[in-house]
Amino acid sequence: NDQMLIDAESALEYSLKEVRPNSVSGHLLLGNIYLVRGKYKEAIGALKFAYDIKPEDVASAQLLAKAYERLGNKKQAKLYYEKVLALQPNNNEAKQAIANLHP
């Protein structure tokens, strides 16, 4: 399973560099793979690219929040969870995450 993620990561990195550098879905997928693999800074880079192009996309905002949270950056995590709630007010995962960010 880990090897499959590594292969997918490599293929996406190549595709985004050489074929479709502005692909929102490609950056979103790559960011998700980085997140799963614990590469949080790389995840933020890919997800921020996707979010900046399509800020109305809930998935990129939510994944960005998770990446920041895992890096320990509660301020940025909260900011992106709030963006999720602005787009999707009934998102229970974002509501719970914000509540958990406050001791």
QUIPE-V687270 format. One line per field, one symbol per residue. phi: phi as a letter, one per 20 degrees, with the letter a starting at -180 (. if undefined). burial: b if it has 16 or more other ideal C-beta (glycine too) atoms within 10 Angstrom, else e. A space follows every 50 residues. Layout:
BEGIN
phi=???
burial=???
END
This chain:
BEGIN
phi=.fffffffgfffgfgfeddcfdfffffffffffgffenefffgfgfffgf fffcfeefffffffgfffffenefffgfgffffgffebgeffffgfffff fdf
burial=eeeeeeeebeebbeebeeeeeebbebbbbbbbbbbeeebbebbbebbbbb beeeeebebbbbbbbbbbbeeebeebbbebbebbbeeeeebeebeebbee eee
END
